[in-house]
Amino acid sequence: MKTNKDPPSTRGYAVLSVVRRIFIYLLAVGLVIAALLFTASNSPSKSLFGYRYYTVLTPSMEPAYSVGDMVFVKIKKADKINVGDVITFNPSADSEAYLTHRVTEKIENYEGTGVTCFRTKGDANDSEDQFLIDEERVIGTVSAGVPKLGYIVRFVQLRWYFVVPTIVLIFVFFKLVGMYLAAPEEEEAPAAQAEAES
């Protein structure tokens, strides 16, 4: 016997429940990931479990990494980096920008200074970079990349005041639709009970 406390079982309500549940799970995962990413600030001295993330802004590493991709960089010392590794580095002490290029040459004890330097090249570039990168400016090696995720994270960072109200409105929408689909079921229950008693 069905009571008014039983959940509505109409097909539309069931579909909505599944969609809403998936949305909530995805949102929860997204919020956790966003929180972790925001925790790791742009400072190269900070990391999350030994990793940092960067958004690819130029096509110099195509086809391996395209504009808008997000790369996850494992912080490493110079002695752990080899030719062929893709590294993220600060090309200039006067700049806050970072580049992600492939190591083409590793020079240990550069000119007797005891410093390890790297020569790099973008996979899509015709020639090597015209500068050497000393070990102090290297963040680490790229461990993985997620296509176009950088666009999403950057959008959230720059438009958080738009994203938060949108999420709230979506929750309200699901709630209102759920109430609308549940209403017919709740009206049918007293009618069915009255017929059973007569």
PAMAR-297589 format. One line per 10 residues: number of its first residue (from 0); their letters; for each residue x, y, z of C-alpha. Coordinates in steps of 0.1 Angstrom, whole numbers, plus 5000, padded with zeros to 4 digits. Example, Ala and Ser with C-alpha at 12.3 -4.5 7.8 and 13.67 -1.06 7.14 Angstrom:
// residues 2
0> AS> 5123,4955,5078 | 5137,4989,5071
This chain:
// residues 198
0> MKTNKDPPST> 5000,5000,5000 | 5014,5034,4990 | 5012,5063,5015 | 5018,5100,5010 | 5053,5096,5025 | 5064,5073,4997 | 5085,5090,4971 | 5068,5098,4938 | 5074,5071,4912 | 5064,5089,4880
10> RGYAVLSVVR> 5088,5084,4851 | 5095,5121,4848 | 5103,5124,4885 | 5126,5094,4883 | 5145,5108,4854 | 5148,5142,4872 | 5161,5124,4903 | 5189,5107,4883 | 5198,5139,4865 | 5198,5159,4898
20> RIFIYLLAVG> 5219,5132,4915 | 5245,5132,4887 | 5246,5170,4887 | 5252,5171,4925 | 5280,5145,4923 | 5297,5163,4894 | 5293,5197,4912 | 5308,5182,4944 | 5337,5167,4925 | 5342,5200,4907
30> LVIAALLFTA> 5341,5220,4939 | 5367,5197,4955 | 5390,5200,4924 | 5385,5237,4923 | 5393,5241,4960 | 5425,5220,4955 | 5435,5240,4925 | 5429,5274,4942 | 5449,5261,4972 | 5479,5259,4949
40> SNSPSKSLFG> 5486,5295,4942 | 5507,5309,4914 | 5538,5310,4936 | 5563,5284,4923 | 5573,5277,4960 | 5538,5263,4967 | 5525,5229,4955 | 5497,5204,4962 | 5511,5169,4969 | 5542,5179,4950
50> YRYYTVLTPS> 5523,5191,4919 | 5514,5224,4904 | 5490,5232,4875 | 5493,5256,4846 | 5471,5266,4817 | 5487,5264,4782 | 5484,5298,4766 | 5503,5293,4733 | 5504,5266,4706 | 5542,5261,4709
60> MEPAYSVGDM> 5538,5226,4723 | 5512,5213,4698 | 5502,5185,4692 | 5512,5173,4727 | 5495,5202,4744 | 5472,5228,4729 | 5460,5262,4739 | 5435,5259,4768 | 5449,5226,4781 | 5458,5222,4817
70> VFVKIKKADK> 5492,5206,4825 | 5501,5191,4859 | 5537,5196,4868 | 5556,5174,4892 | 5582,5195,4911 | 5616,5181,4905 | 5652,5189,4911 | 5676,5194,4881 | 5693,5161,4886 | 5660,5143,4881
80> INVGDVITFN> 5653,5160,4847 | 5666,5145,4815 | 5667,5153,4778 | 5633,5147,4763 | 5613,5157,4794 | 5587,5184,4791 | 5594,5211,4817 | 5577,5242,4830 | 5600,5271,4838 | 5602,5308,4843
90> PSADSEAYLT> 5620,5322,4813 | 5630,5355,4830 | 5635,5366,4865 | 5617,5398,4856 | 5586,5380,4845 | 5558,5361,4862 | 5550,5341,4830 | 5558,5305,4827 | 5567,5284,4796 | 5563,5247,4790
100> HRVTEKIENY> 5588,5233,4765 | 5608,5201,4759 | 5644,5197,4771 | 5668,5193,4741 | 5701,5196,4761 | 5711,5193,4797 | 5743,5211,4806 | 5757,5202,4840 | 5782,5224,4858 | 5777,5252,4833
110> EGTGVTCFRT> 5810,5271,4827 | 5823,5258,4860 | 5796,5274,4880 | 5782,5241,4894 | 5748,5251,4880 | 5728,5229,4857 | 5712,5246,4827 | 5688,5234,4801 | 5682,5242,4765 | 5646,5239,4755
120> KGDANDSEDQ> 5623,5239,4724 | 5586,5239,4718 | 5575,5209,4698 | 5558,5232,4673 | 5587,5256,4670 | 5612,5255,4642 | 5642,5263,4664 | 5654,5260,4699 | 5648,5287,4725 | 5675,5314,4723
130> FLIDEERVIG> 5682,5313,4760 | 5694,5287,4786 | 5673,5279,4816 | 5692,5276,4849 | 5680,5251,4875 | 5666,5278,4898 | 5640,5288,4873 | 5627,5252,4866 | 5595,5242,4883 | 5595,5206,4872
140> TVSAGVPKLG> 5583,5181,4846 | 5549,5178,4831 | 5532,5146,4843 | 5498,5149,4826 | 5476,5172,4807 | 5438,5176,4805 | 5424,5190,4772 | 5407,5223,4776 | 5403,5221,4814 | 5424,5253,4816
150> YIVRFVQLRW> 5396,5272,4799 | 5371,5261,4826 | 5393,5268,4855 | 5403,5302,4841 | 5366,5311,4835 | 5357,5302,4871 | 5386,5322,4884 | 5377,5353,4864 | 5339,5349,4865 | 5332,5334,4899
160> YFVVPTIVLI> 5306,5361,4906 | 5286,5347,4876 | 5293,5310,4883 | 5280,5309,4919 | 5246,5325,4912 | 5242,5302,4882 | 5248,5271,4903 | 5222,5283,4928 | 5197,5290,4901 | 5202,5254,4887
170> FVFFKLVGMY> 5196,5240,4921 | 5164,5260,4924 | 5153,5249,4889 | 5157,5212,4898 | 5138,5218,4931 | 5109,5235,4913 | 5107,5209,4885 | 5108,5181,4912 | 5079,5197,4931 | 5059,5201,4898
180> LAAPEEEEAP> 5064,5165,4888 | 5057,5152,4923 | 5024,5172,4926 | 5003,5149,4903 | 5014,5118,4922 | 5005,5134,4955 | 4971,5143,4942 | 4965,5108,4929 | 4972,5091,4962 | 4942,5105,4982
190> AAQAEAES> 4919,5098,4952 | 4931,5061,4950 | 4926,5058,4988 | 4891,5072,4985 | 4882,5047,4958 | 4896,5018,4979 | 4875,5028,5008 | 4842,5031,4988
